[in-house]
Amino acid sequence: MTPFIAELLGTAIILALGNGVVANVVLQKTKGNNGGLITIVFGWSMAVFIGVYIAAASSGAHLNSAVTIGLASMGKFDWDLVPQYLLAQLLGAMLGQLIVFMLYKDHFNATSDGLAKRACFCTDPAIRNPIQNFMTEFLATCIFMLAILFITKANSTLGSLDALPVALLVLAIGLSFGGPTGYAINPARDLGPRIMHALLPMQQKASSDWGYAWVPIVAPILGAVAAGFIYTAIQ
């Protein structure tokens, strides 16, 4: 499996399972309706575990645009490979979201709340305050990236055995920092599904909220780069 396919497939699986659990919790007439944030966070952590385990041997399992750019900024990943990784992650996120839409289509139709439908695609803040929202995503991603660097000892790749600690890290970040913004901590995870939200036909659909979209793109990237500087400085 090529690195491009591995990043695409791994990211698709993360989004299919991750936003699948969101759909199960927030959409009407599902078996998991009203399951709560804890259910969502555990679902996302398991999604990351599976995605990382599948992609690790072939691509290093970045599966996150902020991680790719953060590693490249440290000199731990070739900048020439960054565009193909970012493209694979974006397309994978879009594919994973399409799977969620197909499987839950009846429940999207049964749900009248457009914001609930959008929550199955992309993140939005519980309280809209751009500066605070930015800092939340920035710091959450910085901690996430810093922990990954220690887990992998700053190598550019994750091994399959690193899938479990990374999943537990996602679990911890979600439980601790998921409340304010939904913890995107991954530009592709938010942008790919947001594009799909804009493209896919749905009744009573809310706007795709492009005015907020820059936060889960820019803040995670800067947070990951900052983590690289911190890691280098303390070694």
N, CA, C and O of each residue as an XYZ file, in Angstrom:
940
protein
N       0.851     -1.195      0.000
C       0.000      0.000      0.000
C       0.887      1.245      0.000
O       1.794      1.360      0.825
N       0.633      2.166     -0.911
C       1.431      3.384     -0.990
C       1.079      4.318      0.165
O       0.002      4.203      0.751
N       1.988      5.247      0.495
C       1.670      6.208      1.545
C       0.408      7.014      1.246
O      -0.367      7.305      2.156
N       0.195      7.377     -0.022
C      -1.004      8.149     -0.378
C      -2.267      7.357     -0.061
O      -3.193      7.880      0.559
N      -2.301      6.101     -0.486
C      -3.480      5.266     -0.236
C      -3.655      5.033      1.262
O      -4.776      5.035      1.770
N      -2.541      4.834      1.964
C      -2.619      4.597      3.400
C      -3.200      5.801      4.128
O      -4.041      5.643      5.013
N      -2.758      7.003      3.763
C      -3.287      8.210      4.401
C      -4.756      8.423      4.041
O      -5.563      8.822      4.881
N      -5.087      8.151      2.785
C      -6.480      8.295      2.360
C      -7.376      7.289      3.095
O      -8.414      7.659      3.644
N      -6.969      6.029      3.100
C      -7.779      4.996      3.725
C      -7.880      5.187      5.239
O      -8.961      5.077      5.817
N      -6.745      5.472      5.869
C      -6.757      5.661      7.315
C      -7.616      6.826      7.734
O      -8.365      6.731      8.707
N      -7.519      7.941      7.003
C      -8.334      9.109      7.334
C      -9.808      8.838      7.061
O     -10.671      9.271      7.825
N     -10.100      8.126      5.977
C     -11.495      7.784      5.670
C     -12.110      6.945      6.785
O     -13.257      7.166      7.173
N     -11.350      5.989      7.296
C     -11.864      5.142      8.369
C     -12.082      5.959      9.638
O     -13.090      5.786     10.324
N     -11.142      6.848      9.952
C     -11.319      7.698     11.132
C     -12.593      8.525     11.025
O     -13.364      8.610     11.981
N     -12.816      9.132      9.869
C     -14.000      9.979      9.708
C     -15.280      9.174      9.668
O     -16.295      9.587     10.229
N     -15.241      8.023      9.007
C     -16.445      7.189      8.938
C     -16.871      6.745     10.331
O     -18.051      6.815     10.674
N     -15.923      6.292     11.125
C     -16.253      5.826     12.470
C     -16.465      6.993     13.438
O     -17.357      6.955     14.286
N     -15.636      8.026     13.300
C     -15.734      9.164     14.214
C     -17.011      9.951     14.039
O     -17.749     10.159     15.002
N     -17.283     10.391     12.830
C     -18.529     11.119     12.603
C     -19.720     10.171     12.557
O     -20.865     10.602     12.690
N     -19.454      8.879     12.369
C     -20.529      7.898     12.499
C     -21.075      7.870     13.907
O     -22.288      7.784     14.098
N     -20.203      7.941     14.898
C     -20.691      7.930     16.281
C     -21.407      9.238     16.608
O     -22.359      9.245     17.388
N     -20.953     10.351     16.015
C     -21.676     11.610     16.208
C     -23.090     11.495     15.645
O     -24.058     11.892     16.294
N     -23.201     10.951     14.436
C     -24.520     10.779     13.824
C     -25.397      9.867     14.669
O     -26.590     10.125     14.825
N     -24.824      8.819     15.207
C     -25.582      7.878     16.034
C     -26.143      8.560     17.278
O     -27.229      8.217     17.745
N     -25.401      9.520     17.807
C     -25.805     10.189     19.042
C     -26.783     11.334     18.797
O     -27.733     11.501     19.562
N     -26.568     12.132     17.738
C     -27.344     13.371     17.615
C     -28.535     13.281     16.667
O     -29.470     14.072     16.785
N     -28.523     12.338     15.732
C     -29.629     12.268     14.788
C     -30.828     11.542     15.393
O     -30.684     10.709     16.287
N     -31.990     11.873     14.893
C     -33.229     11.310     15.422
C     -33.427      9.852     14.985
O     -33.015      9.446     13.899
N     -34.069      9.087     15.866
C     -34.509      7.714     15.608
C     -33.358      6.731     15.383
O     -33.548      5.691     14.753
N     -32.168      7.053     15.896
C     -31.083      6.078     15.883
C     -31.119      5.286     17.178
O     -31.763      5.694     18.145
N     -30.433      4.164     17.198
C     -30.347      3.350     18.414
C     -29.521      4.037     19.507
O     -29.671      3.739     20.692
N     -28.648      4.962     19.091
C     -27.774      5.614     20.071
C     -28.142      7.045     20.365
O     -27.343      7.773     20.955
N     -29.328      7.476     19.974
C     -29.735      8.872     20.151
C     -29.585      9.321     21.601
O     -29.957      8.605     22.531
N     -29.029     10.528     21.776
C     -28.805     11.129     23.095
C     -27.781     10.365     23.929
O     -27.838     10.382     25.159
N     -26.849      9.697     23.260
C     -25.812      8.967     23.983
C     -24.817      9.844     24.712
O     -24.151      9.380     25.638
N     -24.697     11.118     24.314
C     -23.864     12.065     25.039
C     -22.428     12.166     24.546
O     -21.968     11.380     23.718
N     -21.729     13.178     25.094
C     -20.360     13.479     24.678
C     -19.405     12.332     24.972
O     -18.496     12.071     24.184
N     -19.596     11.641     26.096
C     -18.685     10.563     26.453
C     -18.694      9.479     25.371
O     -17.642      8.960     24.998
N     -19.869      9.145     24.879
C     -19.978      8.164     23.802
C     -19.218      8.638     22.566
O     -18.493      7.866     21.939
N     -19.388      9.902     22.226
C     -18.722     10.459     21.050
C     -17.210     10.407     21.206
O     -16.506     10.006     20.279
N     -16.706     10.805     22.359
C     -15.259     10.834     22.581
C     -14.663      9.434     22.527
O     -13.599      9.238     21.938
N     -15.331      8.464     23.130
C     -14.830      7.093     23.058
C     -14.867      6.575     21.612
O     -13.950      5.883     21.170
N     -15.930      6.918     20.887
C     -16.014      6.498     19.488
C     -14.882      7.073     18.657
O     -14.293      6.367     17.839
N     -14.573      8.346     18.858
C     -13.480      8.972     18.114
C     -12.139      8.349     18.461
O     -11.307      8.143     17.577
N     -11.917      8.047     19.733
C     -10.632      7.460     20.119
C     -10.443      6.084     19.480
O      -9.343      5.750     19.039
N     -11.505      5.292     19.430
C     -11.414      3.986     18.787
C     -11.239      4.126     17.277
O     -10.554      3.319     16.647
N     -11.860      5.151     16.702
C     -11.693      5.419     15.276
C     -10.229      5.716     14.958
O      -9.686      5.218     13.972
N      -9.603      6.525     15.794
C      -8.195      6.861     15.592
C      -7.318      5.625     15.767
O      -6.371      5.422     15.008
N      -7.628      4.804     16.758
C      -6.857      3.571     16.966
C      -6.851      2.718     15.696
O      -5.798      2.251     15.263
N      -8.021      2.520     15.106
C      -8.115      1.668     13.924
C      -7.419      2.309     12.729
O      -6.693      1.636     11.998
N      -7.639      3.611     12.526
C      -7.007      4.298     11.401
C      -5.493      4.271     11.487
O      -4.816      4.001     10.494
N      -4.952      4.553     12.679
C      -3.504      4.550     12.865
C      -2.943      3.145     12.668
O      -1.909      2.976     12.022
N      -3.610      2.151     13.214
C      -3.110      0.777     13.105
C      -3.025      0.338     11.643
O      -2.073     -0.333     11.244
N      -4.029      0.722     10.846
C      -4.057      0.333      9.440
C      -2.969      1.038      8.630
O      -2.315      0.418      7.791
N      -2.777      2.334      8.883
C      -1.902      3.138      8.028
C      -0.455      3.188      8.490
O       0.418      3.586      7.718
N      -0.179      2.797      9.725
C       1.140      3.037     10.320
C       2.293      2.492      9.485
O       3.267      3.203      9.238
N       2.195      1.261      9.055
C       3.322      0.629      8.369
C       3.602      1.240      7.001
O       4.738      1.202      6.528
N       2.587      1.800      6.367
C       2.752      2.294      4.995
C       3.057      3.779      4.901
O       3.787      4.202      4.005
N       2.506      4.584      5.820
C       2.674      6.032      5.693
C       3.171      6.706      6.961
O       3.483      7.897      6.948
N       3.248      5.962      8.053
C       3.545      6.598      9.327
C       2.306      7.077     10.039
O       2.372      7.562     11.169
N       1.160      6.938      9.369
C      -0.148      7.264      9.964
C      -0.197      8.671     10.531
O      -0.498      8.862     11.709
N       0.101      9.662      9.684
C      -0.141     11.039     10.117
C      -1.651     11.245     10.296
O      -2.118     11.566     11.389
N      -2.402     11.055      9.208
C      -3.866     11.117      9.203
C      -4.390     12.435      9.752
O      -5.535     12.521     10.194
N      -3.561     13.441      9.723
C      -3.870     14.734     10.336
C      -2.964     15.766      9.693
O      -1.741     15.654      9.773
N      -3.547     16.763      9.061
C      -2.763     17.771      8.342
C      -1.844     18.541      9.268
O      -0.738     18.914      8.878
N      -2.295     18.785     10.500
C      -1.466     19.520     11.453
C      -0.227     18.708     11.823
O       0.862     19.266     11.954
N      -0.384     17.407     11.990
C       0.758     16.538     12.305
C       1.755     16.541     11.149
O       2.960     16.657     11.371
N       1.265     16.415      9.928
C       2.152     16.418      8.762
C       2.958     17.709      8.687
O       4.176     17.675      8.518
N       2.281     18.842      8.812
C       2.971     20.133      8.714
C       3.879     20.342      9.919
O       4.975     20.886      9.784
N       3.430     19.914     11.095
C       4.260     20.054     12.281
C       5.556     19.271     12.175
O       6.620     19.787     12.516
N       5.480     18.032     11.705
C       6.685     17.225     11.531
C       7.605     17.822     10.467
O       8.825     17.827     10.629
N       7.024     18.321      9.386
C       7.839     18.936      8.331
C       8.545     20.186      8.844
O       9.700     20.433      8.496
N       7.865     20.973      9.665
C       8.466     22.193     10.201
C       9.643     21.892     11.118
O      10.511     22.742     11.319
N       9.675     20.669     11.681
C      10.779     20.254     12.546
C      11.910     19.600     11.767
O      12.955     19.282     12.334
N      11.706     19.397     10.469
C      12.687     18.684      9.677
C      12.593     17.178      9.822
O      13.511     16.454      9.438
N      11.486     16.704     10.377
C      11.274     15.275     10.581
C      10.477     14.640      9.458
O      10.237     13.432      9.476
N      10.065     15.432      8.484
C       9.300     14.920      7.348
C       9.613     15.783      6.144
O       9.733     17.003      6.256
N       9.742     15.148      4.997
C      10.143     15.831      3.766
C       9.020     16.758      3.283
O       7.888     16.322      3.072
N       9.351     18.041      3.114
C       8.347     18.992      2.633
C       7.808     18.615      1.252
O       6.667     18.941      0.925
N       8.616     17.934      0.441
C       8.161     17.527     -0.885
C       6.990     16.543     -0.814
O       6.201     16.444     -1.754
N       6.881     15.814      0.307
C       5.804     14.836      0.467
C       4.553     15.441      1.099
O       3.493     14.816      1.115
N       4.683     16.650      1.612
C       3.553     17.264      2.326
C       2.315     17.418      1.449
O       1.227     17.053      1.894
N       2.421     17.943      0.215
C       1.198     18.118     -0.589
C       0.413     16.830     -0.804
O      -0.814     16.834     -0.705
N       1.106     15.719     -1.098
C       0.369     14.478     -1.343
C      -0.269     13.947     -0.067
O      -1.350     13.361     -0.115
N       0.378     14.143      1.060
C      -0.220     13.727      2.337
C      -1.461     14.565      2.643
O      -2.493     14.026      3.043
N      -1.361     15.878      2.454
C      -2.505     16.743      2.736
C      -3.680     16.418      1.820
O      -4.830     16.396      2.260
N      -3.388     16.164      0.544
C      -4.448     15.821     -0.399
C      -5.094     14.492     -0.021
O      -6.318     14.364     -0.038
N      -4.273     13.511      0.317
C      -4.819     12.205      0.703
C      -5.699     12.321      1.937
O      -6.760     11.701      2.003
N      -5.271     13.103      2.905
C      -6.054     13.286      4.127
C      -7.377     13.992      3.837
O      -8.415     13.617      4.381
N      -7.341     15.005      2.987
C      -8.573     15.722      2.658
C      -9.552     14.818      1.922
O     -10.734     14.768      2.263
N      -9.061     14.102      0.911
C      -9.934     13.211      0.153
C     -10.448     12.070      1.037
O     -11.602     11.659      0.919
N      -9.593     11.568      1.916
C     -10.026     10.522      2.831
C     -11.116     11.000      3.767
O     -12.075     10.276      4.033
N     -10.972     12.221      4.268
C     -11.998     12.785      5.151
C     -13.321     12.942      4.413
O     -14.384     12.685      4.978
N     -13.259     13.359      3.164
C     -14.475     13.508      2.366
C     -15.125     12.148      2.105
O     -16.346     12.015      2.174
N     -14.306     11.148      1.808
C     -14.828      9.804      1.568
C     -15.465      9.232      2.831
O     -16.560      8.672      2.776
N     -14.786      9.369      3.962
C     -15.341      8.875      5.207
C     -16.665      9.536      5.544
O     -17.587      8.886      6.037
N     -16.753     10.843      5.274
C     -17.997     11.552      5.533
C     -19.115     11.076      4.609
O     -20.270     10.986      5.026
N     -18.781     10.777      3.376
C     -19.783     10.262      2.444
C     -20.358      8.943      2.949
O     -21.555      8.690      2.812
N     -19.511      8.109      3.529
C     -19.993      6.846      4.101
C     -20.990      7.104      5.218
O     -22.030      6.449      5.289
N     -20.677      8.055      6.089
C     -21.603      8.403      7.178
C     -22.936      8.869      6.611
O     -23.996      8.457      7.082
N     -22.880      9.722      5.607
C     -24.107     10.254      5.014
C     -24.947      9.137      4.411
O     -26.168      9.117      4.571
N     -24.300      8.214      3.723
C     -25.033      7.114      3.086
C     -25.690      6.204      4.134
O     -26.843      5.805      3.976
N     -24.958      5.882      5.193
C     -25.481      4.948      6.182
C     -26.585      5.566      7.034
O     -27.489      4.864      7.487
N     -26.515      6.863      7.250
C     -27.480      7.531      8.126
C     -28.472      8.400      7.357
O     -29.108      9.278      7.940
N     -28.606      8.163      6.060
C     -29.439      9.043      5.245
C     -30.876      9.131      5.759
O     -31.436     10.226      5.805
N     -31.486      8.012      6.145
C     -32.849      8.047      6.669
C     -32.937      8.881      7.939
O     -33.951      9.533      8.191
N     -31.889      8.860      8.727
C     -31.900      9.597      9.994
C     -31.620     11.084      9.775
O     -32.112     11.930     10.521
N     -30.827     11.397      8.747
C     -30.710     12.803      8.366
C     -32.070     13.331      7.924
O     -32.450     14.450      8.267
N     -32.798     12.522      7.161
C     -34.129     12.926      6.706
C     -35.104     13.061      7.866
O     -36.006     13.898      7.828
N     -34.925     12.238      8.902
C     -35.847     12.262     10.042
C     -35.534     13.372     11.031
O     -36.312     13.618     11.952
N     -34.401     14.043     10.852
C     -33.964     15.089     11.777
C     -34.244     16.458     11.171
O     -33.798     16.759     10.064
N     -34.984     17.282     11.903
C     -35.346     18.607     11.396
C     -34.341     19.684     11.802
O     -34.313     20.760     11.204
N     -33.537     19.409     12.790
C     -32.576     20.391     13.305
C     -31.354     20.446     12.393
O     -30.557     19.508     12.363
N     -31.205     21.538     11.653
C     -30.088     21.667     10.724
C     -28.737     21.719     11.413
O     -27.743     21.257     10.853
N     -28.681     22.276     12.623
C     -27.415     22.338     13.353
C     -26.978     20.952     13.814
O     -25.786     20.644     13.826
N     -27.941     20.120     14.192
C     -27.619     18.745     14.566
C     -27.062     17.986     13.368
O     -26.118     17.209     13.506
N     -27.637     18.207     12.210
C     -27.122     17.569     11.001
C     -25.691     18.022     10.720
O     -24.828     17.204     10.400
N     -25.444     19.317     10.839
C     -24.104     19.837     10.573
C     -23.084     19.302     11.567
O     -21.916     19.123     11.224
N     -23.520     19.046     12.799
C     -22.615     18.507     13.811
C     -22.078     17.140     13.424
O     -21.027     16.726     13.913
N     -22.790     16.431     12.545
C     -22.327     15.130     12.070
C     -21.263     15.266     10.987
O     -20.707     14.269     10.529
N     -20.985     16.490     10.584
C     -19.987     16.755      9.560
C     -18.756     17.458     10.142
O     -17.641     16.946     10.043
N     -18.959     18.607     10.736
C     -17.835     19.451     11.135
C     -18.068     20.024     12.529
O     -19.145     19.870     13.105
N     -17.056     20.678     13.053
C     -17.136     21.207     14.406
C     -17.707     22.614     14.411
O     -17.669     23.325     13.408
N     -18.236     22.996     15.558
C     -18.595     24.381     15.804
C     -18.499     24.623     17.304
O     -18.560     23.677     18.089
N     -18.350     25.882     17.708
C     -18.141     26.162     19.129
C     -19.438     26.117     19.923
O     -20.502     26.467     19.412
N     -19.343     25.685     21.171
C     -20.499     25.717     22.056
C     -20.873     27.152     22.383
O     -22.055     27.491     22.441
N     -19.871     27.998     22.596
C     -20.048     29.446     22.757
C     -19.148     30.112     21.737
O     -17.931     29.924     21.771
N     -19.724     30.886     20.830
C     -18.943     31.470     19.736
C     -18.171     32.681     20.223
O     -18.728     33.746     20.490
N     -16.881     32.479     20.327
C     -15.935     33.539     20.709
C     -14.647     33.223     19.964
O     -13.839     32.427     20.442
N     -14.440     33.841     18.790
C     -13.342     33.421     17.917
C     -11.977     33.346     18.587
O     -11.212     32.418     18.323
N     -11.664     34.294     19.439
C     -10.353     34.275     20.092
C     -10.248     33.080     21.039
O      -9.263     32.343     21.024
N     -11.285     32.905     21.863
C     -11.287     31.778     22.798
C     -11.336     30.442     22.050
O     -10.646     29.494     22.425
N     -12.150     30.371     20.998
C     -12.240     29.154     20.194
C     -10.888     28.824     19.567
O     -10.470     27.667     19.541
N     -10.211     29.856     19.064
C      -8.893     29.663     18.454
C      -7.906     29.128     19.485
O      -7.175     28.176     19.213
N      -7.885     29.739     20.665
C      -6.942     29.308     21.691
C      -7.217     27.878     22.142
O      -6.288     27.126     22.434
N      -8.491     27.503     22.199
C      -8.840     26.140     22.580
C      -8.270     25.137     21.592
O      -7.633     24.160     21.986
N      -8.500     25.380     20.303
C      -7.985     24.464     19.277
C      -6.460     24.502     19.211
O      -5.816     23.473     19.006
N      -5.892     25.681     19.385
C      -4.435     25.828     19.350
C      -3.782     25.028     20.475
O      -2.865     24.243     20.235
N      -4.258     25.231     21.697
C      -3.636     24.573     22.847
C      -3.922     23.076     22.865
O      -3.049     22.284     23.221
N      -5.137     22.680     22.485
C      -5.461     21.258     22.446
C      -4.563     20.535     21.445
O      -4.070     19.441     21.723
N      -4.351     21.152     20.274
C      -3.497     20.526     19.262
C      -2.034     20.559     19.673
O      -1.288     19.618     19.403
N      -1.626     21.635     20.324
C      -0.243     21.728     20.793
C       0.059     20.597     21.776
O       1.096     19.942     21.673
N      -0.844     20.370     22.725
C      -0.668     19.281     23.686
C      -0.702     17.927     22.972
O       0.099     17.039     23.261
N      -1.638     17.789     22.040
C      -1.759     16.559     21.257
C      -0.463     16.260     20.509
O       0.058     15.147     20.581
N       0.050     17.245     19.800
C       1.264     17.057     19.002
C       2.480     16.812     19.894
O       3.315     15.962     19.588
N       2.578     17.551     20.988
C       3.709     17.372     21.901
C       3.725     15.950     22.454
O       4.782     15.326     22.548
N       2.561     15.447     22.817
C       2.475     14.085     23.326
C       2.859     13.067     22.256
O       3.540     12.086     22.553
N       2.431     13.290     21.018
C       2.798     12.383     19.924
C       4.309     12.357     19.729
O       4.891     11.299     19.488
N       4.940     13.515     19.832
C       6.386     13.572     19.662
C       7.102     12.753     20.732
O       8.113     12.109     20.453
N       6.585     12.780     21.937
C       7.195     11.959     22.983
C       6.883     10.481     22.769
O       7.731      9.622     23.015
N       5.670     10.188     22.314
C       5.303      8.794     22.060
C       6.194      8.178     20.985
O       6.630      7.033     21.105
N       6.453      8.944     19.949
C       7.230      8.413     18.812
C       8.703      8.790     18.858
O       9.473      8.402     17.980
N       9.101      9.554     19.889
C      10.478     10.046     19.987
C      10.865     10.864     18.763
O      11.997     10.812     18.282
N       9.871     11.632     18.269
C      10.071     12.576     17.158
C      10.432     11.922     15.845
O      10.917     12.598     14.937
N      10.208     10.609     15.716
C      10.345      9.996     14.403
C       9.219     10.479     13.506
O       8.194     10.951     13.999
N       9.393     10.369     12.206
C       8.359     10.828     11.273
C       7.255      9.798     11.088
O       6.273     10.058     10.393
N       7.411      8.621     11.711
C       6.412      7.576     11.518
C       5.903      7.050     12.845
O       6.605      7.084     13.856
N       4.694      6.572     12.825
C       4.118      5.860     13.952
C       4.152      4.370     13.645
O       3.794      3.953     12.543
N       4.570      3.584     14.590
C       4.471      2.143     14.427
C       3.097      1.671     14.859
O       2.361      2.403     15.521
N       2.750      0.452     14.486
C       1.438     -0.079     14.835
C       1.219     -0.126     16.344
O       0.099      0.058     16.821
N       2.303     -0.374     17.100
C       2.166     -0.433     18.552
C       1.870      0.931     19.164
O       1.431      1.015     20.311
N       2.109      2.004     18.401
C       1.804      3.339     18.894
C       0.326      3.697     18.709
O      -0.112      4.751     19.171
N      -0.440      2.842     18.045
C      -1.845      3.154     17.794
C      -2.626      3.298     19.092
O      -3.464      4.192     19.213
N      -2.361      2.428     20.064
C      -3.116      2.483     21.317
C      -2.827      3.744     22.117
O      -3.775      4.411     22.532
N      -1.553      4.113     22.361
C      -1.335      5.363     23.099
C      -1.873      6.596     22.380
O      -2.329      7.535     23.032
N      -1.828      6.608     21.053
C      -2.396      7.743     20.322
C      -3.913      7.788     20.512
O      -4.489      8.864     20.681
N      -4.555      6.627     20.485
C      -5.999      6.577     20.722
C      -6.332      7.057     22.128
O      -7.299      7.795     22.317
N      -5.546      6.648     23.110
C      -5.780      7.104     24.481
C      -5.540      8.605     24.605
O      -6.206      9.288     25.383
N      -4.585      9.109     23.834
C      -4.335     10.550     23.812
C      -5.541     11.305     23.263
O      -5.944     12.326     23.819
N      -6.116     10.801     22.173
C      -7.317     11.425     21.614
C      -8.462     11.368     22.623
O      -9.230     12.321     22.752
N      -8.573     10.252     23.335
C      -9.590     10.125     24.374
C      -9.399     11.183     25.450
O     -10.360     11.838     25.853
N      -8.173     11.355     25.916
C      -7.891     12.336     26.961
C      -8.173     13.758     26.489
O      -8.778     14.551     27.210
N      -7.730     14.076     25.274
C      -7.969     15.421     24.739
C      -9.471     15.686     24.620
O      -9.941     16.769     24.969
N     -10.215     14.710     24.133
C     -11.647     14.883     23.968
C     -12.375     15.048     25.280
O     -13.252     15.903     25.404
N     -12.017     14.228     26.272
C     -12.679     14.327     27.573
C     -12.366     15.648     28.267
O     -13.218     16.216     28.951
N     -11.148     16.131     28.088
C     -10.725     17.341     28.788
C     -11.043     18.626     28.032
O     -11.468     19.612     28.633
N     -10.840     18.618     26.724
C     -10.940     19.856     25.945
C     -11.990     19.805     24.838
O     -12.049     20.708     24.003
N     -12.818     18.761     24.821
C     -13.803     18.634     23.750
C     -15.018     19.522     23.898
O     -15.741     19.750     22.928
N     -15.252     20.024     25.092
C     -16.473     20.782     25.346
C     -16.610     22.101     24.613
O     -17.680     22.364     24.063
N     -15.583     22.953     24.573
C     -15.751     24.273     23.967
C     -15.942     24.271     22.450
O     -16.781     25.011     21.936
N     -15.170     23.444     21.724
C     -15.195     23.516     20.253
C     -15.424     22.180     19.567
O     -15.539     22.139     18.342
N     -15.494     21.093     20.314
C     -15.626     19.789     19.685
C     -14.299     19.189     19.268
O     -14.268     18.163     18.589
N     -13.215     19.809     19.661
C     -11.818     19.371     19.442
C     -11.565     18.795     18.051
O     -11.424     17.585     17.878
N     -11.511     19.694     17.061
C     -11.141     19.271     15.708
C      -9.719     18.708     15.705
O      -9.495     17.586     15.251
N      -8.772     19.476     16.204
C      -7.325     19.174     16.274
C      -6.776     18.560     14.985
O      -5.742     17.894     15.003
N      -7.457     18.782     13.889
C      -7.063     18.186     12.611
C      -7.781     18.944     11.497
O      -8.993     18.797     11.341
N      -7.059     19.753     10.720
C      -7.714     20.527      9.665
C      -8.494     19.681      8.670
O      -9.604     20.048      8.285
N      -7.928     18.549      8.246
C      -8.611     17.697      7.268
C      -9.903     17.134      7.837
O     -10.903     17.020      7.127
N      -9.885     16.778      9.133
C     -11.069     16.225      9.773
C     -12.249     17.190      9.711
O     -13.402     16.765      9.630
N     -11.957     18.495      9.748
C     -13.032     19.483      9.711
C     -13.343     19.952      8.298
O     -14.510     20.048      7.918
N     -12.296     20.247      7.507
C     -12.500     20.827      6.185
C     -13.147     19.847      5.220
O     -14.079     20.220      4.507
N     -12.675     18.591      5.179
C     -13.251     17.617      4.257
C     -14.743     17.416      4.476
O     -15.515     17.528      3.524
N     -15.171     17.125      5.692
C     -16.608     16.984      5.951
C     -17.387     18.283      5.747
O     -18.548     18.241      5.340
N     -16.778     19.422      6.019
C     -17.489     20.690      5.807
C     -17.765     20.900      4.318
O     -18.830     21.388      3.939
N     -16.796     20.528      3.480
C     -17.021     20.589      2.036
C     -18.165     19.664      1.642
O     -19.022     20.033      0.838
N     -18.176     18.453      2.215
C     -19.250     17.508      1.912
C     -20.599     18.024      2.395
O     -21.620     17.806      1.742
N     -20.606     18.701      3.524
C     -21.854     19.291      4.010
C     -22.395     20.311      3.019
O     -23.602     20.395      2.793
N     -21.494     21.080      2.436
C     -21.919     22.079      1.452
C     -22.417     21.427      0.165
O     -23.302     21.966     -0.500
N     -21.858     20.274     -0.190
C     -22.172     19.640     -1.476
C     -23.377     18.702     -1.426
O     -24.148     18.637     -2.383
N     -23.545     17.986     -0.334
C     -24.566     16.944     -0.284
C     -25.961     17.524     -0.091
O     -26.139     18.474      0.672
N     -26.954     16.957     -0.780
C     -28.324     17.472     -0.649
C     -28.975     16.968      0.638
O     -28.978     15.770      0.923
N     -29.523     17.907      1.407
C     -30.253     17.571      2.626
C     -31.395     18.553      2.815
O     -31.270     19.736      2.500
N     -32.495     18.059      3.326
C     -33.605     18.922      3.678
C     -33.285     19.659      4.972
O     -32.613     19.121      5.851
N     -33.763     20.875      5.082
C     -33.608     21.681      6.297
C     -32.152     21.729      6.746
O     -31.833     21.532      7.919
N     -31.284     21.995      5.782
C     -29.847     22.024      6.057
C     -29.426     23.411      6.518
O     -29.809     24.411      5.910
N     -28.644     23.478      7.587
C     -28.084     24.745      8.040
C     -26.945     25.152      7.107
O     -26.515     24.363      6.265
N     -26.465     26.372      7.258
C     -25.311     26.802      6.482
C     -24.093     25.977      6.889
O     -24.075     25.364      7.957
N     -23.089     25.967      6.038
C     -21.868     25.231      6.347
C     -20.917     26.025      7.235
O     -19.844     25.536      7.589
N     -21.301     27.238      7.593
C     -20.580     28.078      8.565
C     -19.122     28.286      8.169
O     -18.207     28.012      8.946
N     -18.924     28.772      6.954
C     -17.553     29.010      6.495
C     -16.874     30.131      7.254
O     -15.646     30.227      7.245
N     -17.650     30.983      7.912
C     -17.051     32.048      8.711
C     -16.248     31.524      9.889
O     -15.313     32.179     10.351
N     -16.613     30.338     10.376
C     -15.878     29.728     11.491
C     -14.809     28.758     11.005
O     -13.912     28.402     11.770
N     -14.883     28.328      9.765
C     -14.061     27.222      9.273
C     -12.561     27.467      9.401
O     -11.788     26.513      9.489
N     -12.139     28.732      9.413
C     -10.704     29.006      9.506
C     -10.118     28.582     10.860
O      -8.934     28.258     10.952
N     -10.953     28.584     11.910
C     -10.440     28.259     13.250
C      -9.917     26.831     13.321
O      -8.767     26.642     13.718
N     -10.709     25.800     12.954
C     -10.191     24.427     13.025
C      -9.193     24.080     11.928
O      -8.724     22.943     11.869
N      -8.859     25.023     11.066
C      -7.789     24.818     10.086
C      -6.498     25.470     10.577
O      -5.463     24.810     10.677
N      -6.562     26.754     10.878
C      -5.355     27.513     11.222
C      -4.841     27.175     12.617
O      -3.642     26.974     12.811
N      -5.758     27.112     13.594
C      -5.316     26.897     14.980
C      -4.597     25.560     15.171
O      -3.548     25.542     15.815
N      -5.106     24.435     14.643
C      -4.362     23.181     14.803
C      -2.990     23.198     14.136
O      -2.031     22.652     14.682
N      -2.888     23.819     12.963
C      -1.590     23.870     12.280
C      -0.585     24.647     13.127
O       0.539     24.190     13.333
N      -0.983     25.812     13.615
C      -0.074     26.617     14.432
C       0.228     25.919     15.755
O       1.345     26.005     16.266
N      -0.759     25.232     16.302
C      -0.529     24.491     17.539
C       0.488     23.380     17.361
O       1.334     23.166     18.229
N       0.415     22.671     16.242
C       1.361     21.590     15.974
C       2.768     22.130     15.739
O       3.747     21.545     16.201
N       2.866     23.245     15.019
C       4.180     23.866     14.795
C       4.765     24.342     16.125
O       5.956     24.159     16.379
N       3.932     24.952     16.974
C       4.402     25.406     18.286
C       4.898     24.231     19.122
O       5.901     24.349     19.826
N       4.206     23.104     19.049
C       4.629     21.917     19.793
C       6.020     21.463     19.349
O       6.838     21.032     20.161
N       6.269     21.569     18.038
C       7.585     21.205     17.532
C       8.682     22.082     18.112
O       9.751     21.588     18.469
N       8.424     23.388     18.208
C       9.397     24.302     18.795
C       9.627     23.971     20.265
O      10.765     23.957     20.732
N       8.556     23.706     20.983
C       8.669     23.386     22.413
C       9.468     22.104     22.603
O      10.370     22.040     23.438
N       9.129     21.086     21.821
C       9.821     19.799     21.940
C      11.313     19.957     21.670
O      12.145     19.414     22.397
N      11.642     20.699     20.626
C      13.060     20.901     20.281
C      13.780     21.663     21.380
O      14.930     21.359     21.698
N      13.114     22.651     21.963
C      13.744     23.497     22.964
C      14.039     22.749     24.266
O      15.005     23.068     24.958
N      13.222     21.768     24.599
C      13.397     21.101     25.895
C      14.216     19.822     25.804
O      14.478     19.175     26.818
N      14.622     19.454     24.584
C      15.440     18.245     24.440
C      16.911     18.542     24.768
O      17.752     17.646     24.702
